[in-house]
Amino acid sequence: MPQAHDNVPVLNHFLALPKVDLHRHLEGSLRLATVAELAARFGVGPDPGDGSLRAQVQVVDGDPRSWDAFLSKFETLRLLYRTPEIIQRIVDEAIEDAAADNVLYLELHFTPAALAQRQGFSTAEIFDWVIDAAGRATARTGVQVGLIPSVNRHESVTLAEEVAGLAADRMARGVVGLDLAGNEVEFPAWPFLGIFTSARQAGLGITLHAGEWSGPASVREAIEAMGAARIAHGGRVMEDPDTIALARDHRTVFEICLTSNLHSGVAPDIDHHPLPRMIEAGLQVTLNTDDPGISAICLSDEYALAVDRLGLSVESMKGLILAAAQASFLPGRARQVLESRLLSHFFPA
């Protein structure tokens, strides 16, 4: 559900523009109507009719702006992944919602452990259900989708190794990268170094959640030790000039998610979000949704927010969209085709 923006023409402008979303989590993309339907079916959570279900699965007014409050929204959602059909349905709806927002290319992150845990599905089953559903949704909507499985820092290295192996084996079926997510404050990335090195050598793109709830040292570890081409979030890079220089020299791409950063307390308010300073520092940045179901947004909202509240120009947003296309984990030729499609729309002959 898009936010209410005062500048409706700006929002409508971005709704009409083709876009690229590099950072959208499947588990945070469920439609509220779907959640309500499934919760009623399985007797999960409060009565969907009394209005309190929304507060359990979406950020609402009065919620604390903190990482634990934000992550608590996933607790009810994890109880709903009970059949292959449900998992495939939420994949289909996430891609359908991207199509409605004129997203040409979507990199959809999914966490096999979260989808498998409730019913004890195998990791391989989760991969194949997600891949098959994404393929059908692409054929129907025209949205090109790259899939990025995520592993969490608190999970076992053995599980991460399994996920990485399945990802590498399924690159021909639309898997394009590997993501390390989770609690960066208490769990370092280095135990997963060998797995991510092998994944990168196999041709998978590497992105790490870093510099979100922990400081610039987490960003430095992601770049120097883990070889991350992209950093999910990463705004706290701005706390250290040396890490800024490192990221700039490596042309590391930051997957910025404005509303999510506000909802999780990473930024105290929109006026203090580091995005403008990151751009001024010469860092490579993109705009993305993160968890559009939980934050009740679409990608166009994020572009409108950057213009309305951060003072960025409408024209500069086209540059961020092109930067996202260039930073995608698509194979080289497919990436060039995507960029050409965007250029032809932005700058018609």
Secondary structure, 3 states (H helix, E strand, C coil): CCCCCCCHHHHHHHHHCCEEEEEEEHHHCCCHHHHHHHHHHHCCCCCHHHCHHHHHHCCCCCCCCCHHHHHHHHHHHCCCCCCHHHHHHHHHHHHHHHHHCCEEEEEEEECHHHHHHCCCCCHHHHHHHHHHHHHHHHHHHCCEEEEEEEEECCCCHHHHHHHHHHHHHCHHHCECEEEEECCCCCCCCHHHHHHHHHHHHCCCEEEEEECCCCCHHHHHHHHHHCCCCEEEECHHHHHCHHHHHHHHHHCCEEEECHHHHHHCCCCCCHHHCCHHHHHHCCCEEEECCECHHHHCCCHHHHHHHHHHHHCCCHHHHHHHHHHHHHHCCCCHHHHHHHHHHHHHHHCCC
